Amino acid sequence: MADIKYYDVLLKPVITEKSMNLMAERKYTFLVHPDANKTMIKEAVEKLFDGAKVAKVNTLNVPGKKRRRGYIVGRTAATKKAIVTLTEDSKDIEFFEGM
């Protein structure tokens, strides 16, 4: 496994209707590096966002979808998502404010 730094773990936030509804429960969704584990994700969130304390991390691997272009059949890239739950005394992540 490659040496992954904490700033390489979180790729981008997931902005969907479902993820916006989860923010009311202090749960934030991110696309993460495919080789990152739960402890790496927890460390990355706590270092990148000041005042954030992670209570729990849930991860899920999303397989690529089948796509066709004429006769050729291929797949899109597989991704990994993480749903990060913050503690009650933690600050909110300011990145998502105003969305």
Backbone torsions as a table, in degrees:
resi	resn	phi	psi	omega
1	MET	NA	140.5	-179.5
2	ALA	-71.9	156.5	177.2
3	ASP	-77.6	107.3	-176.8
4	ILE	-101.4	123.3	176.6
5	LYS	-83.0	162.1	-176.3
6	TYR	-63.4	-28.8	-179.7
7	TYR	-80.8	-8.5	175.7
8	ASP	-96.2	-8.0	-174.0
9	VAL	-73.8	-51.8	-178.9
10	LEU	-84.5	120.6	-178.9
11	LEU	-90.0	-53.0	177.7
12	LYS	-165.0	157.1	177.3
13	PRO	-77.4	153.6	176.4
14	VAL	-97.1	118.6	-178.3
15	ILE	-111.0	92.7	176.6
16	THR	-132.8	170.7	179.3
17	GLU	-63.3	-40.9	-179.7
18	LYS	-66.3	-41.6	-179.8
19	SER	-69.4	-31.7	176.6
20	MET	-67.8	-36.5	177.2
21	ASN	-68.8	-32.2	178.9
22	LEU	-70.0	-22.2	-179.7
23	MET	-64.7	-23.9	176.1
24	ALA	-67.1	-24.7	178.1
25	GLU	-96.7	14.0	-179.3
26	ARG	63.5	37.6	176.7
27	LYS	-117.2	129.5	-177.7
28	TYR	-121.5	139.7	-175.1
29	THR	-111.4	133.3	179.7
30	PHE	-133.5	149.6	163.7
31	LEU	-84.4	132.3	-175.5
32	VAL	-124.5	167.0	177.4
33	HIS	-60.9	137.8	-176.3
34	PRO	-62.2	-24.3	-179.4
35	ASP	-94.2	0.1	-177.8
36	ALA	-75.9	141.5	175.3
37	ASN	-106.7	-179.0	-172.7
38	LYS	-66.0	-38.2	179.9
39	THR	-68.1	-36.2	176.0
40	MET	-64.3	-41.3	-179.3
41	ILE	-66.1	-42.7	178.4
42	LYS	-61.2	-46.3	179.5
43	GLU	-62.2	-41.3	-178.6
44	ALA	-64.7	-43.6	-179.1
45	VAL	-65.7	-42.0	-178.3
46	GLU	-69.7	-30.2	179.1
47	LYS	-82.7	-36.8	-176.0
48	LEU	-79.0	-31.5	-177.6
49	PHE	-115.6	113.2	-176.9
50	ASP	-65.0	134.0	176.3
51	GLY	83.5	-1.2	179.9
52	ALA	-85.9	128.0	176.2
53	LYS	-119.6	122.0	-174.4
54	VAL	-89.8	129.1	176.1
55	ALA	-92.0	-40.6	-173.7
56	LYS	-154.1	148.7	176.8
57	VAL	-129.1	125.2	173.0
58	ASN	-111.6	133.9	179.6
59	THR	-119.6	152.4	175.0
60	LEU	-147.7	137.0	176.9
61	ASN	-92.7	125.4	-178.7
62	VAL	-104.8	113.8	180.0
63	PRO	-71.1	156.6	178.0
64	GLY	-69.9	151.0	179.7
65	LYS	-90.2	151.8	174.6
66	LYS	-74.5	133.6	176.7
67	ARG	-132.7	145.9	179.6
68	ARG	-118.9	142.3	171.8
69	ARG	-135.0	89.4	-175.3
70	GLY	71.8	-124.9	-177.3
71	TYR	-80.5	-25.9	-174.1
72	ILE	-81.6	131.4	177.2
73	VAL	-113.8	131.8	179.4
74	GLY	-140.7	-171.8	179.5
75	ARG	-131.3	147.3	172.3
76	THR	-78.6	169.7	-176.8
77	ALA	-70.5	142.8	174.4
78	ALA	-77.6	147.7	-179.1
79	THR	-130.1	169.9	175.9
80	LYS	-130.0	132.0	179.2
81	LYS	-112.6	152.7	175.0
82	ALA	-132.4	132.5	174.0
83	ILE	-107.8	113.9	-173.9
84	VAL	-102.9	123.7	177.3
85	THR	-101.3	128.0	179.6
86	LEU	-93.7	156.2	177.9
87	THR	-75.0	169.1	-177.8
88	GLU	-68.9	-34.7	-177.9
89	ASP	-89.1	5.9	-178.5
90	SER	-83.1	154.2	172.8
91	LYS	-76.4	153.9	173.8
92	ASP	-73.1	158.2	176.8
93	ILE	-82.4	118.3	-173.7
94	GLU	-68.7	-20.2	-178.6
95	PHE	-58.0	-34.4	-175.6
96	PHE	-91.2	-2.3	-178.1
97	GLU	-65.4	137.9	176.6
98	GLY	83.5	11.6	178.7
99	MET	-102.1	NA	NA
